[in-house]
Amino acid sequence: MTRAMISTIKPCLIFCVAAWTILLTTVAFGAAEDDEQLEDNSERCINLMRIDHTHILDDSNILFYMRGKKVYINKLSRRCPGLRRADSFMYKTSSSQLCNVDIITALDNIGFGTRRFVRAGQILPN
């Protein structure tokens, strides 16, 4: 690499690291606030392998039907406009569990367009 390339890449790298740090700090701070507000009977995570199927109630609530007949309601951290209409979502986790700080994404039926992201929020027995 030439010095000109390095001097161009370095500011971009610093910006990217700073942006990720701010994002992670914001998510962690929000998670800490949510932990203080959790109800006594709420779960922080559910095992992905035990999920049988899901049902989107509205733009703020998703039912998770588990193997063994247990049902959890996920009260999203905030409203996710278009979630019910889209009738599909995805989630990304870093483990084998869906936790109250993981990100849920509403998917449109066409496969492109605006995607809405929201933290999972409270997971309560239904």
C-alpha positions as CSV (number, residue, x, y, z in Angstrom):
1,M,0.0,0.0,0.0
2,T,1.1,3.5,-0.7
3,R,1.2,6.2,1.9
4,A,-1.7,8.0,0.2
5,M,-3.9,4.9,0.5
6,I,-3.0,4.5,4.1
7,S,-3.8,8.1,4.9
8,T,-7.2,7.7,3.2
9,I,-8.1,4.4,5.0
10,K,-7.0,5.5,8.5
11,P,-9.7,8.2,8.9
12,C,-12.4,5.9,7.6
13,L,-11.3,3.2,10.0
14,I,-11.3,5.6,12.9
15,F,-14.8,6.7,12.0
16,C,-16.1,3.1,11.7
17,V,-14.7,2.1,15.1
18,A,-16.2,5.3,16.7
19,A,-19.6,4.6,15.1
20,W,-19.6,1.0,16.3
21,T,-18.6,2.0,19.8
22,I,-21.4,4.6,19.9
23,L,-23.9,2.0,18.6
24,L,-22.8,-0.7,21.1
25,T,-22.8,1.7,24.0
26,T,-26.4,2.9,23.1
27,V,-27.7,-0.7,22.8
28,A,-26.0,-1.7,26.1
29,F,-27.3,1.4,27.9
30,G,-30.8,0.7,26.6
31,A,-30.5,-3.0,27.7
32,A,-29.5,-1.9,31.2
33,E,-32.6,0.4,31.4
34,D,-34.8,-2.4,30.2
35,D,-33.3,-4.8,32.8
36,E,-34.4,-2.5,35.6
37,Q,-37.9,-2.4,34.2
38,L,-38.4,-6.2,33.6
39,E,-41.4,-7.7,35.4
40,D,-40.7,-10.4,37.9
41,N,-42.1,-13.2,35.7
42,S,-40.3,-12.2,32.5
43,E,-37.6,-14.2,30.8
44,R,-34.5,-12.6,29.3
45,C,-34.0,-15.3,26.7
46,I,-35.8,-18.2,25.0
47,N,-34.1,-21.2,23.4
48,L,-34.3,-21.1,19.6
49,M,-34.3,-24.9,19.3
50,R,-37.6,-25.0,21.3
51,I,-39.5,-22.5,19.1
52,D,-42.2,-24.4,17.2
53,H,-43.8,-21.4,15.4
54,T,-44.6,-17.7,15.9
55,H,-47.6,-15.4,15.4
56,I,-47.4,-11.6,15.0
57,L,-50.2,-10.1,17.0
58,D,-49.6,-6.4,16.1
59,D,-46.7,-4.0,15.5
60,S,-45.6,-4.4,19.2
61,N,-46.2,-8.0,20.1
62,I,-45.1,-11.5,18.8
63,L,-46.2,-14.8,20.2
64,F,-43.6,-17.6,20.4
65,Y,-45.2,-21.1,20.6
66,M,-42.7,-23.5,22.1
67,R,-42.4,-27.2,21.8
68,G,-44.2,-28.6,24.9
69,K,-47.1,-26.2,24.6
70,K,-45.6,-23.2,26.4
71,V,-46.3,-19.8,24.8
72,Y,-44.3,-16.6,25.3
73,I,-45.3,-13.1,24.3
74,N,-42.5,-10.8,23.2
75,K,-43.3,-7.2,24.0
76,L,-41.0,-5.4,21.6
77,S,-39.0,-2.5,23.1
78,R,-40.9,-0.1,20.9
79,R,-43.5,-0.3,18.1
80,C,-42.2,-1.6,14.8
81,P,-44.5,0.0,12.1
82,G,-45.4,-2.5,9.4
83,L,-44.5,-5.6,11.3
84,R,-48.1,-7.0,11.4
85,R,-48.7,-6.0,7.7
86,A,-45.5,-7.7,6.6
87,D,-46.4,-10.8,8.7
88,S,-42.8,-11.9,8.7
89,F,-39.6,-11.1,10.6
90,M,-36.1,-12.3,11.2
91,Y,-33.8,-12.0,14.2
92,K,-30.1,-12.2,14.6
93,T,-28.5,-13.6,17.8
94,S,-25.0,-14.3,18.9
95,S,-26.1,-17.5,20.7
96,S,-28.6,-20.3,20.5
97,Q,-31.2,-18.1,22.3
98,L,-33.3,-15.1,21.4
99,C,-32.8,-12.6,24.2
100,N,-34.5,-9.3,25.2
101,V,-31.6,-7.3,23.7
102,D,-31.5,-9.0,20.3
103,I,-32.6,-7.2,17.2
104,I,-35.8,-8.2,15.3
105,T,-36.3,-7.0,11.7
106,A,-39.6,-6.7,10.0
107,L,-39.4,-8.1,6.5
108,D,-41.6,-6.9,3.7
109,N,-43.3,-9.4,1.3
110,I,-41.4,-8.1,-1.7
111,G,-37.9,-8.6,-0.3
112,F,-36.7,-5.0,-0.6
113,G,-37.5,-1.6,0.6
114,T,-37.5,-0.1,4.1
115,R,-36.7,-2.6,6.9
116,R,-37.5,-1.7,10.4
117,F,-35.3,-2.8,13.3
118,V,-36.3,-3.1,17.0
119,R,-34.9,-4.7,20.1
120,A,-36.9,-7.8,21.2
121,G,-37.8,-6.3,24.7
122,Q,-39.7,-8.3,27.4
123,I,-40.4,-12.0,26.9
124,L,-43.3,-13.0,29.1
125,P,-45.1,-16.3,29.7
126,N,-48.5,-15.9,28.0
